[in-house]
Each structure stands twice: as C-alpha cells, then as structure tokens.
Amino acid sequence: MLLLIFLFGLRLLLNATFSRAAPPSSQDRCRCLFGDACWPSTDDFASLQKQLSQPLLHPLPPASPCYPISHPSGDCDEVHQQWTNASWRAHQPGAMQGENFETFVFSNGTTSACFMDTSLGVPCTQGSVPVIGVDARDDVDLQAAVRFAASHNLRLVVKGTGHDLSGRSTARGSFIIWTHNMKNITFHDTFTPQGAPQSDAHDHAITLGSGVQWQEAYEAVTAKNRVLVGGLSAGGTVGAAGGWVLGGGHSVLSPSFGLGVDNALQFTMISSNGTRYVANAYQYANLFFALRGGGGGTYGVVTSVTYQTHPNLPLIAAAFATSTNSTTPNAPLETLFSDLIHLTPELSDAGWSGFFSLAPDPTTGALGLSGFFVMLNGTLDRANEDLGRFFSTAQSLANASDNALTVQTSFITPVDSFFIWYQNFFPQTSSAGSNGAIGSWLLPRDVIEQDPDRVVKTLLPLTILSIS
Ligand SMILES: Cc1cc2nc3c(=O)[nH]c(=O)nc-3n(C[C@H](O)[C@H](O)[C@H](O)COP(=O)(O)OP(=O)(O)OC[C@H]3O[C@@H](n4cnc5c(N)ncnc54)[C@H](O)[C@@H]3O)c2cc1C
C-alpha cells in the first residue's frame, strides 16, 4: 500500500505588477517562440493548413470575451458564470484548470495575464496561453503538426483537458496540439494486441481516442455493463487516454484492478518525426513500458489507448465530514486524524480505497476532516466493522468536545455499481479556475506502520492536504 498525499498551496498573483510585455524571446532558450525572428511565416502556416482537417487554432485566454473593457468582444457574463466550471475550461484550448497556469510571470515580477476581474483595469494579454496550433482529429493532423513543430524548432505543447497539475499542457509563445476532439470510442468483444498470439486475446476491451474524458468513457462502459479503472474529478473532465494514464493512473478501483497502466493493453502514438507506433507487450515493448508511467508528452503524442474492462460489481460506499471551531488543529481533530492514520493499513488490507482531506472551510477558515471510501464487492457487516468504529469515535469525540468538533455527516451504504456511486456520491462541485499549486508524495506503507504518530505530527500542521 502506498498513500498518495496532495498538498495544496494557494498562490495569489494579484500583487504582482502588470506589464504589456514584449513578446517572449528565445534568446538563451533552445526553442523558437512566438515573436522571435525564427517564428514561422504566414506562408509556412498556410502550407501547414493545407494538410489539416480543421482550421488552425488561435487559442485565447478564457477571460478574453470580457475585453477590451470598453467593448467586450464576447459574453462576459458567461465567463463569470462558468469561471470555476471544470468542463467549460476543459473544452477551451486556451484554458487550464488552474488559472495561474494561464498567467506568465517574468523574471522581474511583471505579469502577462487576462484576468476575469476587469475592475483591475489591466488589459488582457496572452500570458502562458499558446498562440496557434492544431485541433487534431486524426493521425494525419497529428503527423503534420509534429513535423511542422519539429522542422521549425517550435515549443510544442500537447493538451487534452488542461488538468496538468504543473501546467505542462500550456506554455508562453508555444504551438499547441489539442487532442480534445479525438473522441473515438470502440468496444471490442475480443481484443488481441497487434503482433500477439491469439492465445493472448482479451475479452471486453475498449479503445479510447486521446480526447475522451472519464465521464464519456464511464458512460460507454456502463452501457456494456462493464467498469473501467479511471480517475475522479468533478464532471469527469480528466482525460482518459492522455496525461492520466501516461502518469500511472490512480483510481478508487485500483485495489481491485490495479492502476491505469496495469489495464492498458495497447497504445498508438505519433513520435516527434511523425512515425506512428502501435506499442504493446509484443511490439515496441520498451515504448509500451515507457508510456505506462513515463509522463505526459515524454515520448510522443498518444492517439489512443486500449484498456481491459472489468465486471460491473456492486460496492459499499462510506463517507464522513467533520468541522471544527478552530483555524488550527485542535485536540479532538488531532485525535480523529491520528485514529484515521492508524486505521489506514487495516482499511487498505480490507480492500477499501478513497480519499480523506484536511482542509479549511472556504468561508470561515475553520479546519475540518472529511473523507469518502469505497469497497468493491464488499459486505455491509464488514464495512460497519472497519469504518463504523471510526465513525463512532468521531461522534464520541464530538459529543465530548463542547462544539470544538462537529460531525456533519457519516454514512455507510451499499451501491449497485461504480458509475452510480460516481454520479451520486462523488462530489460533483467544480473547483477549477483558482490559483493553486499542488505537490504530492508517495508514502510507503511501512512509514505509517512503523511510526504513525510521526506521520500525524508531520502532516497535521500542514492543515491542507488530501490522502488517497
Ligand atoms: C481535478 C483533478 C482531478 C484529478 N483526479 C485524478 C485521479 O483521480 N487519479 C489520477 O491518477 N490523477 C488525477 N488527477 C491528475 C491527472 O491525472 C493529471 O493531471 C493528468 O496529467 C491530466 O491529464 P489530462 O490529459 O487530462 O490533462 P492535460 O493537462 O491535457 O495533459 C496533462 C499532461 O499530459 C500531456 N498529454 C495530454 N494528452 C496527451 C497525449 N495524447 N499524448 C501525450 N501527452 C499528452 C500534456 O502535454 C501534459 O503534460 C487529477 C487532476 C485534477 C486537476
């Protein structure tokens, strides 16, 4: 068992000074950026256009409809309404899930950005949003795009949804390959990887184009009464065949069926010279190995991934939420957090997965501990034994705490399938569009088993973290 810990940091960019900065320069950089003398000419782009199925993209920052301030170019009300909507952002080539990644901060502290808040009086500039690129729909589009980028030495970014937690799917002065519209989904009653013997045929596999997002993938497998190891986010907006699987692919179903990479049977990929590879355990096996965890964009542009699906089993769902009257960890919260950390190896052995978070209330700043858990094909008796005890502890601590700790909710319930759980129990509130930076650590099981109190003492003061 490994625990994945996410730490969230809020970074306010508004204190920086603003500038209508000059276009980026590639002096001292190895790639050709927009504004440099080496940037391709209009004729170069016209000849690229002839090879593409779609018009060239000219991505804009998501707040651009609000500008110029005197005569907004688009529907600024919509921008305000949708700003935190993860789907709205994922559908735009110029938007990231985290607003800060759209902003560029120069080494002297000045900023190029396009703020939703027009009252700042700052003109909208391109920031770190790519200036031009390809709305890829097939291999031919991708091959033309990568060859063009390579021949002009452009800074290339590949983007499906903009969920990258370090902002790597956007870059100032870059050329973008947007895979978002590569939405093909093919179900295979039987799938044999290319080059494999017939004896390695897999029943019930699914091939997803690299623009497919988890909501779409879950709907497709549910229609076949199957389940797919996949990620969680409000609205199912994370890419199902992009950065998620290339980085490993964590899922609440992983204790039963492995990580995303354990379920990948085959990748198709376009390399930087435009060569198309079909990689699996039988051909280009090294590339297959590398793609399963080597990171987004490291080896080429993935065009599709074929996954093993699994039987659609019922599960037990559990969740709890507590709040405190304090902005720093108080005694009952510390006891409860410690209890949960001590319990984690046992929960893992019993087949539970899920997330728990320590976070301040967005309005009051008071800390709270909350979590949700899933046990595939589990029993209510077992669930009550494992988690019922913890929920009772929470209630007892709250009862004795004189309002220092409050239990807002706690429940354990059977659910017919993963998709029903995902739609009804997983929080669907959008949390996109803010300034944030997230760090994560893999915590080996023995660290928790050997010194759980030290884990508690280390993590608790951080006051904003999520453990999965
Ligand atoms: C709200 C939220 C929820 C999340 N939930 C989970 C979760 O449950 N489990 C989990 O494991 N992770 C989760 N993540 C992390 C997420 O899996 C990674 O950020 C992942 O890289 C996102 O991939 P993407 O393709 O959706 O995003 P993008 O931002 O489009 O791409 C991410 C990276 O992959 C590259 N890339 C994208 N498409 C391709 C392609 N076709 N070929 C080559 N490179 C490509 C990009 O260049 C970039 O480097 C979550 C992140 C967020 C913001």
The ligand as an SDF file (V2000), in Angstrom:
LIG
                    3D

 53 58  0  0  0  0  0  0  0  0999 V2000
   -9.4360   17.9330  -10.6010 C   0  0  0  0  0  0  0  0  0  0  0  0
   -8.3980   16.8600  -10.8560 C   0  0  0  0  0  0  0  0  0  0  0  0
   -8.6910   15.5350  -10.5240 C   0  0  0  0  0  0  0  0  0  0  0  0
   -7.7330   14.5300  -10.7400 C   0  0  0  0  0  0  0  0  0  0  0  0
   -8.0370   13.2330  -10.3970 N   0  0  0  0  0  0  0  0  0  0  0  0
   -7.1120   12.2640  -10.5990 C   0  0  0  0  0  0  0  0  0  0  0  0
   -7.3820   10.8900  -10.2550 C   0  0  0  0  0  0  0  0  0  0  0  0
   -8.4520   10.5400   -9.7770 O   0  0  0  0  0  0  0  0  0  0  0  0
   -6.4060    9.9710  -10.4740 N   0  0  0  0  0  0  0  0  0  0  0  0
   -5.1880   10.3310  -11.0040 C   0  0  0  0  0  0  0  0  0  0  0  0
   -4.3380    9.4560  -11.1890 O   0  0  0  0  0  0  0  0  0  0  0  0
   -4.9120   11.6100  -11.3430 N   0  0  0  0  0  0  0  0  0  0  0  0
   -5.8400   12.5730  -11.1500 C   0  0  0  0  0  0  0  0  0  0  0  0
   -5.5450   13.8610  -11.4860 N   0  0  0  0  0  0  0  0  0  0  0  0
   -4.2330   14.1650  -12.0860 C   0  0  0  0  0  0  0  0  0  0  0  0
   -4.3370   13.9940  -13.6120 C   0  0  0  0  0  0  0  0  0  0  0  0
   -4.4510   12.6230  -13.9240 O   0  0  0  0  0  0  0  0  0  0  0  0
   -3.0710   14.5610  -14.2740 C   0  0  0  0  0  0  0  0  0  0  0  0
   -3.0100   15.9380  -14.0380 O   0  0  0  0  0  0  0  0  0  0  0  0
   -3.0480   14.2600  -15.7550 C   0  0  0  0  0  0  0  0  0  0  0  0
   -1.7790   14.5890  -16.2620 O   0  0  0  0  0  0  0  0  0  0  0  0
   -4.1290   15.0050  -16.5200 C   0  0  0  0  0  0  0  0  0  0  0  0
   -4.1170   14.5760  -17.8550 O   0  0  0  0  0  0  0  0  0  0  0  0
   -5.0190   15.2950  -18.9580 P   0  0  0  0  0  0  0  0  0  0  0  0
   -4.6650   14.6890  -20.2640 O   0  0  0  0  0  0  0  0  0  0  0  0
   -6.4330   15.2850  -18.5050 O   0  0  0  0  0  0  0  0  0  0  0  0
   -4.5330   16.8150  -18.8360 O   0  0  0  0  0  0  0  0  0  0  0  0
   -3.5960   17.7800  -19.7950 P   0  0  0  0  0  0  0  0  0  0  0  0
   -3.3750   18.9650  -18.9700 O   0  0  0  0  0  0  0  0  0  0  0  0
   -4.3050   17.9530  -21.0940 O   0  0  0  0  0  0  0  0  0  0  0  0
   -2.3250   16.9360  -20.0140 O   0  0  0  0  0  0  0  0  0  0  0  0
   -1.5050   16.5680  -18.9290 C   0  0  0  0  0  0  0  0  0  0  0  0
   -0.1080   16.1800  -19.4180 C   0  0  0  0  0  0  0  0  0  0  0  0
   -0.1990   15.0960  -20.3440 O   0  0  0  0  0  0  0  0  0  0  0  0
    0.2400   15.5010  -21.6320 C   0  0  0  0  0  0  0  0  0  0  0  0
   -0.6910   14.9310  -22.6000 N   0  0  0  0  0  0  0  0  0  0  0  0
   -2.0420   15.1110  -22.6700 C   0  0  0  0  0  0  0  0  0  0  0  0
   -2.5560   14.3970  -23.6780 N   0  0  0  0  0  0  0  0  0  0  0  0
   -1.5180   13.7510  -24.2610 C   0  0  0  0  0  0  0  0  0  0  0  0
   -1.4090   12.8600  -25.3700 C   0  0  0  0  0  0  0  0  0  0  0  0
   -2.4690   12.5000  -26.0840 N   0  0  0  0  0  0  0  0  0  0  0  0
   -0.1870   12.3820  -25.6960 N   0  0  0  0  0  0  0  0  0  0  0  0
    0.9140   12.7440  -24.9880 C   0  0  0  0  0  0  0  0  0  0  0  0
    0.8770   13.5830  -23.9350 N   0  0  0  0  0  0  0  0  0  0  0  0
   -0.3290   14.0820  -23.5710 C   0  0  0  0  0  0  0  0  0  0  0  0
    0.2620   17.0240  -21.6160 C   0  0  0  0  0  0  0  0  0  0  0  0
    1.2310   17.5430  -22.5020 O   0  0  0  0  0  0  0  0  0  0  0  0
    0.6100   17.3000  -20.1640 C   0  0  0  0  0  0  0  0  0  0  0  0
    1.9980   17.1520  -19.9530 O   0  0  0  0  0  0  0  0  0  0  0  0
   -6.4690   14.8740  -11.2900 C   0  0  0  0  0  0  0  0  0  0  0  0
   -6.1790   16.2070  -11.6180 C   0  0  0  0  0  0  0  0  0  0  0  0
   -7.1300   17.1920  -11.4150 C   0  0  0  0  0  0  0  0  0  0  0  0
   -6.8030   18.6220  -11.7760 C   0  0  0  0  0  0  0  0  0  0  0  0
  1  2  1  0
  2  3  1  0
  2 52  2  0
  3  4  2  0
  4  5  1  0
  4 50  1  0
  5  6  2  0
  6  7  1  0
  6 13  1  0
  7  8  2  0
  7  9  1  0
  9 10  1  0
 10 11  2  0
 10 12  1  0
 12 13  2  0
 13 14  1  0
 14 15  1  0
 14 50  1  0
 15 16  1  0
 16 17  1  0
 16 18  1  0
 18 19  1  0
 18 20  1  0
 20 21  1  0
 20 22  1  0
 22 23  1  0
 23 24  1  0
 24 25  2  0
 24 26  1  0
 24 27  1  0
 27 28  1  0
 28 29  2  0
 28 30  1  0
 28 31  1  0
 31 32  1  0
 32 33  1  0
 33 34  1  0
 33 48  1  0
 34 35  1  0
 35 36  1  0
 35 46  1  0
 36 37  1  0
 36 45  1  0
 37 38  2  0
 38 39  1  0
 39 40  1  0
 39 45  2  0
 40 41  1  0
 40 42  2  0
 42 43  1  0
 43 44  2  0
 44 45  1  0
 46 47  1  0
 46 48  1  0
 48 49  1  0
 50 51  2  0
 51 52  1  0
 52 53  1  0
M  END
$$$$
